[in-house]
């Protein structure tokens, strides 16, 4: 959770935290591109994780 602190004399202190993961969509179906795109969009709302694999992730924590 990120926080911002407003201090005296117009000073600002921050604790910033950010994380991100990149997932790969691995559906290997030979169909027209538009149908493939629509399938991708529909799979975003599907609870079946078998077509997705985690590729990279990172986390950043910074105090200023």
N, CA, C and O atoms as a GROMACS GRO file, in nm:
protein
  256
    1UNK      N    1   0.084  -0.116   0.000
    1UNK     CA    2   0.000   0.000   0.000
    1UNK      C    3   0.090   0.124   0.000
    1UNK      O    4   0.181   0.134   0.082
    2UNK      N    5   0.065   0.215  -0.089
    2UNK     CA    6   0.144   0.338  -0.098
    2UNK      C    7   0.085   0.444  -0.005
    2UNK      O    8  -0.036   0.449   0.018
    3UNK      N    9   0.174   0.529   0.047
    3UNK     CA   10   0.131   0.635   0.137
    3UNK      C   11   0.204   0.763   0.103
    3UNK      O   12   0.320   0.761   0.061
    4UNK      N   13   0.135   0.876   0.121
    4UNK     CA   14   0.194   1.008   0.102
    4UNK      C   15   0.174   1.085   0.231
    4UNK      O   16   0.064   1.089   0.286
    5UNK      N   17   0.281   1.146   0.279
    5UNK     CA   18   0.277   1.223   0.403
    5UNK      C   19   0.304   1.369   0.370
    5UNK      O   20   0.404   1.401   0.306
    6UNK      N   21   0.214   1.459   0.414
    6UNK     CA   22   0.233   1.603   0.397
    6UNK      C   23   0.293   1.657   0.527
    6UNK      O   24   0.230   1.650   0.632
    7UNK      N   25   0.414   1.710   0.517
    7UNK     CA   26   0.488   1.757   0.635
    7UNK      C   27   0.489   1.910   0.638
    7UNK      O   28   0.446   1.976   0.544
    8UNK      N   29   0.540   1.964   0.749
    8UNK     CA   30   0.553   2.110   0.763
    8UNK      C   31   0.648   2.165   0.657
    8UNK      O   32   0.729   2.092   0.601
    9UNK      N   33   0.637   2.295   0.631
    9UNK     CA   34   0.721   2.367   0.534
    9UNK      C   35   0.704   2.311   0.392
    9UNK      O   36   0.800   2.310   0.316
   10UNK      N   37   0.582   2.266   0.356
   10UNK     CA   38   0.550   2.217   0.221
   10UNK      C   39   0.637   2.099   0.178
   10UNK      O   40   0.671   2.087   0.060
   11UNK      N   41   0.673   2.013   0.272
   11UNK     CA   42   0.751   1.894   0.240
   11UNK      C   43   0.656   1.775   0.225
   11UNK      O   44   0.555   1.764   0.294
   12UNK      N   45   0.692   1.688   0.133
   12UNK     CA   46   0.613   1.568   0.108
   12UNK      C   47   0.704   1.447   0.122
   12UNK      O   48   0.812   1.443   0.064
   13UNK      N   49   0.660   1.349   0.199
   13UNK     CA   50   0.732   1.222   0.210
   13UNK      C   51   0.642   1.113   0.154
   13UNK      O   52   0.520   1.118   0.169
   14UNK      N   53   0.704   1.012   0.090
   14UNK     CA   54   0.625   0.907   0.026
   14UNK      C   55   0.684   0.770   0.051
   14UNK      O   56   0.806   0.754   0.058
   15UNK      N   57   0.597   0.673   0.063
   15UNK     CA   58   0.631   0.531   0.057
   15UNK      C   59   0.552   0.476  -0.061
   15UNK      O   60   0.431   0.461  -0.053
   16UNK      N   61   0.621   0.447  -0.169
   16UNK     CA   62   0.554   0.402  -0.291
   16UNK      C   63   0.585   0.254  -0.315
   16UNK      O   64   0.700   0.211  -0.305
   17UNK      N   65   0.482   0.178  -0.347
   17UNK     CA   66   0.495   0.035  -0.373
   17UNK      C   67   0.418   0.002  -0.500
   17UNK      O   68   0.302   0.041  -0.515
   18UNK      N   69   0.482  -0.069  -0.592
   18UNK     CA   70   0.418  -0.105  -0.719
   18UNK      C   71   0.466  -0.243  -0.761
   18UNK      O   72   0.585  -0.273  -0.753
   19UNK      N   73   0.374  -0.326  -0.806
   19UNK     CA   74   0.410  -0.458  -0.855
   19UNK      C   75   0.334  -0.488  -0.983
   19UNK      O   76   0.224  -0.436  -1.004
   20UNK      N   77   0.392  -0.570  -1.067
   20UNK     CA   78   0.330  -0.601  -1.195
   20UNK      C   79   0.373  -0.741  -1.239
   20UNK      O   80   0.487  -0.782  -1.215
   21UNK      N   81   0.282  -0.813  -1.303
   21UNK     CA   82   0.313  -0.943  -1.361
   21UNK      C   83   0.273  -0.941  -1.507
   21UNK      O   84   0.172  -0.881  -1.544
   22UNK      N   85   0.352  -1.007  -1.590
   22UNK     CA   86   0.321  -1.021  -1.732
   22UNK      C   87   0.289  -1.169  -1.757
   22UNK      O   88   0.369  -1.257  -1.727
   23UNK      N   89   0.172  -1.194  -1.813
   23UNK     CA   90   0.125  -1.329  -1.841
   23UNK      C   91   0.120  -1.351  -1.991
   23UNK      O   92   0.088  -1.258  -2.066
   24UNK      N   93   0.152  -1.471  -2.038
   24UNK     CA   94   0.147  -1.506  -2.180
   24UNK      C   95   0.022  -1.587  -2.208
   24UNK      O   96  -0.014  -1.677  -2.132
   25UNK      N   97  -0.043  -1.554  -2.319
   25UNK     CA   98  -0.160  -1.627  -2.365
   25UNK      C   99  -0.111  -1.731  -2.464
   25UNK      O  100  -0.052  -1.695  -2.566
   26UNK      N  101  -0.134  -1.859  -2.436
   26UNK     CA  102  -0.073  -1.967  -2.514
   26UNK      C  103  -0.174  -2.055  -2.586
   26UNK      O  104  -0.160  -2.177  -2.586
   27UNK      N  105  -0.274  -1.996  -2.645
   27UNK     CA  106  -0.373  -2.074  -2.720
   27UNK      C  107  -0.322  -2.092  -2.862
   27UNK      O  108  -0.308  -1.993  -2.934
   28UNK      N  109  -0.293  -2.214  -2.905
   28UNK     CA  110  -0.233  -2.242  -3.036
   28UNK      C  111  -0.338  -2.295  -3.134
   28UNK      O  112  -0.331  -2.410  -3.176
   29UNK      N  113  -0.435  -2.214  -3.168
   29UNK     CA  114  -0.543  -2.255  -3.258
   29UNK      C  115  -0.528  -2.184  -3.391
   29UNK      O  116  -0.500  -2.064  -3.395
   30UNK      N  117  -0.544  -2.257  -3.501
   30UNK     CA  118  -0.533  -2.199  -3.635
   30UNK      C  119  -0.671  -2.151  -3.681
   30UNK      O  120  -0.744  -2.224  -3.747
   31UNK      N  121  -0.706  -2.028  -3.645
   31UNK     CA  122  -0.832  -1.967  -3.688
   31UNK      C  123  -0.800  -1.825  -3.736
   31UNK      O  124  -0.692  -1.774  -3.708
   32UNK      N  125  -0.893  -1.761  -3.807
   32UNK     CA  126  -0.868  -1.624  -3.853
   32UNK      C  127  -0.834  -1.530  -3.737
   32UNK      O  128  -0.877  -1.552  -3.624
   33UNK      N  129  -0.756  -1.427  -3.766
   33UNK     CA  130  -0.704  -1.338  -3.662
   33UNK      C  131  -0.814  -1.271  -3.580
   33UNK      O  132  -0.801  -1.259  -3.459
   34UNK      N  133  -0.923  -1.229  -3.645
   34UNK     CA  134  -1.030  -1.162  -3.571
   34UNK      C  135  -1.096  -1.258  -3.473
   34UNK      O  136  -1.126  -1.219  -3.360
   35UNK      N  137  -1.118  -1.382  -3.513
   35UNK     CA  138  -1.176  -1.482  -3.422
   35UNK      C  139  -1.078  -1.514  -3.309
   35UNK      O  140  -1.119  -1.535  -3.195
   36UNK      N  141  -0.950  -1.518  -3.342
   36UNK     CA  142  -0.849  -1.543  -3.240
   36UNK      C  143  -0.847  -1.430  -3.137
   36UNK      O  144  -0.836  -1.455  -3.017
   37UNK      N  145  -0.858  -1.306  -3.185
   37UNK     CA  146  -0.863  -1.191  -3.094
   37UNK      C  147  -0.988  -1.196  -3.006
   37UNK      O  148  -0.979  -1.172  -2.886
   38UNK      N  149  -1.102  -1.228  -3.064
   38UNK     CA  150  -1.226  -1.236  -2.986
   38UNK      C  151  -1.216  -1.349  -2.883
   38UNK      O  152  -1.266  -1.334  -2.771
   39UNK      N  153  -1.154  -1.460  -2.918
   39UNK     CA  154  -1.133  -1.568  -2.822
   39UNK      C  155  -1.044  -1.523  -2.708
   39UNK      O  156  -1.069  -1.558  -2.592
   40UNK      N  157  -0.940  -1.445  -2.740
   40UNK     CA  158  -0.851  -1.390  -2.638
   40UNK      C  159  -0.929  -1.301  -2.541
   40UNK      O  160  -0.914  -1.314  -2.419
   41UNK      N  161  -1.013  -1.212  -2.594
   41UNK     CA  162  -1.091  -1.122  -2.510
   41UNK      C  163  -1.186  -1.201  -2.420
   41UNK      O  164  -1.199  -1.171  -2.302
   42UNK      N  165  -1.252  -1.301  -2.476
   42UNK     CA  166  -1.344  -1.382  -2.396
   42UNK      C  167  -1.268  -1.461  -2.287
   42UNK      O  168  -1.321  -1.480  -2.177
   43UNK      N  169  -1.148  -1.505  -2.316
   43UNK     CA  170  -1.069  -1.580  -2.218
   43UNK      C  171  -1.019  -1.492  -2.104
   43UNK      O  172  -0.980  -1.544  -1.999
   44UNK      N  173  -1.019  -1.360  -2.122
   44UNK     CA  174  -0.981  -1.270  -2.012
   44UNK      C  175  -1.078  -1.285  -1.895
   44UNK      O  176  -1.041  -1.262  -1.780
   45UNK      N  177  -1.202  -1.322  -1.926
   45UNK     CA  178  -1.305  -1.335  -1.822
   45UNK      C  179  -1.329  -1.480  -1.783
   45UNK      O  180  -1.416  -1.507  -1.700
   46UNK      N  181  -1.254  -1.572  -1.840
   46UNK     CA  182  -1.270  -1.714  -1.811
   46UNK      C  183  -1.187  -1.750  -1.687
   46UNK      O  184  -1.078  -1.697  -1.668
   47UNK      N  185  -1.238  -1.838  -1.605
   47UNK     CA  186  -1.166  -1.878  -1.484
   47UNK      C  187  -1.071  -1.994  -1.507
   47UNK      O  188  -1.010  -2.043  -1.412
   48UNK      N  189  -1.057  -2.041  -1.632
   48UNK     CA  190  -0.969  -2.153  -1.662
   48UNK      C  191  -0.829  -2.099  -1.693
   48UNK      O  192  -0.809  -2.039  -1.798
   49UNK      N  193  -0.731  -2.120  -1.604
   49UNK     CA  194  -0.598  -2.062  -1.624
   49UNK      C  195  -0.507  -2.143  -1.716
   49UNK      O  196  -0.389  -2.109  -1.730
   50UNK      N  197  -0.558  -2.249  -1.779
   50UNK     CA  198  -0.470  -2.338  -1.856
   50UNK      C  199  -0.408  -2.272  -1.979
   50UNK      O  200  -0.305  -2.319  -2.027
   51UNK      N  201  -0.467  -2.166  -2.031
   51UNK     CA  202  -0.413  -2.099  -2.150
   51UNK      C  203  -0.316  -1.986  -2.115
   51UNK      O  204  -0.261  -1.922  -2.204
   52UNK      N  205  -0.294  -1.962  -1.986
   52UNK     CA  206  -0.208  -1.853  -1.942
   52UNK      C  207  -0.089  -1.907  -1.864
   52UNK      O  208  -0.102  -2.001  -1.785
   53UNK      N  209   0.027  -1.846  -1.887
   53UNK     CA  210   0.144  -1.881  -1.807
   53UNK      C  211   0.216  -1.752  -1.766
   53UNK      O  212   0.224  -1.657  -1.843
   54UNK      N  213   0.267  -1.752  -1.644
   54UNK     CA  214   0.336  -1.634  -1.593
   54UNK      C  215   0.473  -1.625  -1.658
   54UNK      O  216   0.548  -1.722  -1.659
   55UNK      N  217   0.505  -1.508  -1.713
   55UNK     CA  218   0.632  -1.490  -1.783
   55UNK      C  219   0.732  -1.413  -1.698
   55UNK      O  220   0.841  -1.463  -1.671
   56UNK      N  221   0.698  -1.294  -1.654
   56UNK     CA  222   0.786  -1.212  -1.572
   56UNK      C  223   0.702  -1.136  -1.470
   56UNK      O  224   0.583  -1.113  -1.491
   57UNK      N  225   0.766  -1.098  -1.359
   57UNK     CA  226   0.702  -1.010  -1.262
   57UNK      C  227   0.808  -0.926  -1.193
   57UNK      O  228   0.925  -0.964  -1.188
   58UNK      N  229   0.766  -0.814  -1.141
   58UNK     CA  230   0.860  -0.731  -1.066
   58UNK      C  231   0.783  -0.653  -0.959
   58UNK      O  232   0.661  -0.637  -0.966
   59UNK      N  233   0.856  -0.605  -0.862
   59UNK     CA  234   0.800  -0.528  -0.752
   59UNK      C  235   0.896  -0.414  -0.722
   59UNK      O  236   1.017  -0.434  -0.717
   60UNK      N  237   0.843  -0.297  -0.702
   60UNK     CA  238   0.924  -0.178  -0.674
   60UNK      C  239   0.876  -0.116  -0.544
   60UNK      O  240   0.757  -0.093  -0.527
   61UNK      N  241   0.968  -0.090  -0.454
   61UNK     CA  242   0.937  -0.022  -0.329
   61UNK      C  243   1.033   0.095  -0.315
   61UNK      O  244   1.154   0.078  -0.326
   62UNK      N  245   0.979   0.214  -0.290
   62UNK     CA  246   1.062   0.333  -0.290
   62UNK      C  247   1.017   0.426  -0.176
   62UNK      O  248   0.898   0.446  -0.155
   63UNK      N  249   1.112   0.480  -0.106
   63UNK     CA  250   1.085   0.581  -0.003
   63UNK      C  251   1.151   0.711  -0.047
   63UNK      O  252   1.267   0.712  -0.088
   64UNK      N  253   1.076   0.821  -0.038
   64UNK     CA  254   1.132   0.951  -0.078
   64UNK      C  255   1.081   1.058   0.016
   64UNK      O  256   1.116   1.175   0.001
   0.00000   0.00000   0.00000
